[in-house]
Amino acid sequence: MNPKIVIRCETDADVEAIRDVTVSAFKTLEISNHTEQFIIEALRAAGALTVSLIAEFDGRVVGHIAFSPVTISDGTGDWYGLGPLSVVPEYQRQGIGRALIEEGLSRLKSLNARGVCLVGHPDYYKKFGFRNLPGLVLEGVPQEFFFALSFDGHIPQGTVTFHEAFKADGRQEGAGDAV
């Protein structure tokens, strides 16, 4: 990775840049519903961004990663969801996503997190130790795209539910209801 890349916690001054990076990163991704920026905003508004890191190159925000709490139906606590992860297209494939993931996982471990799960590309996330775990599911997502990484060796069994903010789509409640 480029030594000019700095990974740090988001600040209030980064909010607009994070939105721009996220929109840019997902703009041409066919599997995206293009709501990732709204998810991050809803997580932030709910106080559910446990870890929110940015990657900065020469003072410009070029990447972002978010981690938020998840619920597992077997009652296992202290698990988190990774996502969205965004890197602007011209900076992709340069190790920025890897640096964001590694720093994010390190910070979660320091918070005594027990594990992380995500929806993502099989070839990418396996490099970090994420695996498809039989018995741990996210409804509506094919098992080959749902991954988990246990920090303490305990493998939860059940259904994972991501924060309510993952339903955000940018539409204001009540918008369009006026007569």
C-alpha positions in Angstrom: 0.0 0.0 0.0 1.1 3.5 -0.7 2.8 5.1 2.4 0.9 8.3 1.7 -2.3 6.5 2.7 -3.5 7.3 6.2 -6.2 5.2 7.9 -8.1 7.1 10.7 -11.5 7.4 12.4 -14.1 9.5 10.6 -14.8 13.0 11.9 -17.8 15.2 11.4 -15.8 17.0 8.6 -15.6 13.7 6.7 -19.3 13.0 6.4 -19.8 14.6 2.9 -16.6 13.0 1.6 -17.7 9.6 2.9 -21.0 10.0 1.0 -19.1 10.9 -2.2 -16.7 8.0 -1.9 -19.5 5.5 -1.2 -21.6 6.7 -4.2 -18.5 6.6 -6.5 -17.5 3.1 -5.3 -20.9 1.5 -5.8 -22.0 3.5 -8.9 -21.2 0.8 -11.5 -21.7 -2.2 -9.3 -24.6 -4.1 -10.8 -25.4 -6.1 -7.6 -25.8 -2.8 -5.6 -29.2 -1.2 -4.9 -27.2 2.1 -4.7 -28.4 2.7 -1.1 -25.0 2.3 0.7 -24.6 6.0 1.4 -28.0 6.1 3.0 -27.2 3.0 5.1 -24.1 4.8 6.5 -26.0 7.9 7.2 -28.7 5.9 9.0 -26.1 4.0 11.0 -24.5 7.3 12.0 -27.8 8.9 12.9 -28.7 5.8 15.1 -25.3 5.9 16.9 -24.6 2.5 15.5 -21.3 3.1 13.7 -19.1 1.2 16.2 -16.1 1.6 14.0 -16.0 4.0 11.0 -12.7 4.5 9.4 -11.5 6.5 6.3 -8.5 6.1 4.1 -7.0 9.4 3.1 -4.5 10.1 0.3 -2.8 13.5 0.2 -5.6 14.9 2.3 -8.4 13.4 0.1 -10.8 10.8 1.5 -10.5 7.8 -1.0 -12.0 5.0 1.1 -14.3 4.2 4.0 -15.4 1.2 6.1 -18.2 0.8 8.6 -18.8 -1.8 11.3 -22.1 -1.9 13.2 -23.6 -4.4 15.7 -25.6 -7.4 14.5 -28.0 -9.6 16.4 -27.8 -13.4 16.2 -30.8 -15.5 17.0 -28.9 -17.8 19.3 -28.2 -14.9 21.6 -24.5 -14.7 20.9 -23.4 -11.1 21.6 -20.6 -8.8 20.6 -20.7 -9.6 16.9 -20.5 -6.9 14.2 -21.4 -6.5 10.6 -18.7 -5.2 8.1 -20.1 -2.9 5.5 -20.3 -0.9 3.5 -16.7 -0.9 2.4 -15.9 1.7 -0.3 -12.9 2.7 -2.2 -13.1 5.2 -5.1 -12.6 3.4 -8.4 -9.2 5.1 -9.3 -7.7 3.9 -6.0 -9.1 0.3 -6.1 -6.7 -2.6 -6.3 -4.0 -0.7 -4.4 -4.4 -2.3 -0.9 -6.7 0.4 0.5 -9.6 -1.9 1.1 -7.2 -4.4 2.7 -5.8 -1.7 5.0 -9.3 -0.6 6.0 -10.4 -4.1 6.8 -7.3 -5.0 8.8 -7.4 -1.8 10.8 -11.2 -2.2 11.4 -10.8 -5.8 12.6 -8.0 -4.8 14.9 -10.1 -2.0 16.4 -13.0 -4.4 16.9 -10.7 -6.9 18.7 -9.6 -4.1 21.0 -13.3 -3.5 21.9 -13.6 -7.3 22.8 -15.7 -8.1 19.8 -16.3 -11.8 19.3 -16.7 -11.8 15.6 -17.7 -10.2 12.3 -20.0 -11.1 9.5 -20.6 -9.6 6.0 -22.1 -10.0 2.6 -19.4 -9.9 -0.1 -17.4 -11.4 -2.9 -16.1 -14.9 -2.0 -12.7 -14.5 -3.6 -12.0 -11.2 -1.7 -13.0 -11.8 1.9 -11.5 -15.3 2.2 -8.1 -13.6 2.2 -8.9 -12.2 5.6 -10.0 -15.5 7.1 -13.7 -15.0 6.5 -15.6 -18.3 5.8 -19.1 -19.5 5.0 -20.2 -21.0 8.3 -22.9 -23.7 8.1 -25.6 -22.9 10.6 -25.0 -19.1 10.5 -27.3 -17.5 7.9 -28.6 -14.2 6.7 -32.1 -14.6 5.3 -32.4 -13.7 1.6 -28.6 -14.0 1.0 -27.1 -17.1 -0.7 -24.7 -18.8 1.7 -21.8 -18.4 -0.7 -21.9 -14.6 -0.3 -22.4 -14.6 3.5 -19.2 -14.8 5.5 -18.2 -14.7 9.2 -14.9 -14.5 11.1 -14.9 -15.6 14.8 -12.3 -13.9 17.0 -12.7 -16.3 20.0 -13.4 -19.6 18.3 -17.1 -19.7 19.1 -19.2 -20.2 16.0 -22.8 -18.9 16.6 -25.7 -20.8 15.1 -28.7 -19.1 13.8 -29.9 -16.1 11.8 -28.0 -12.9 11.7 -29.9 -9.6 11.6 -28.1 -6.4 10.6 -29.0 -3.1 12.1 -32.3 -1.6 10.9 -30.3 1.1 9.1 -29.5 -1.4 6.4 -33.1 -0.9 5.1 -32.4 2.8 4.5 -33.1 3.8 0.9 -32.8 7.5 1.0 -36.6 8.2 1.0 -37.9 10.3 3.8 -40.8 8.7 5.7 -44.0 10.5 4.8 -42.5 12.0 1.6 -45.0 12.2 -1.1 -47.9 11.7 1.3 -49.1 15.3 1.1 -52.2 15.9 -0.9 
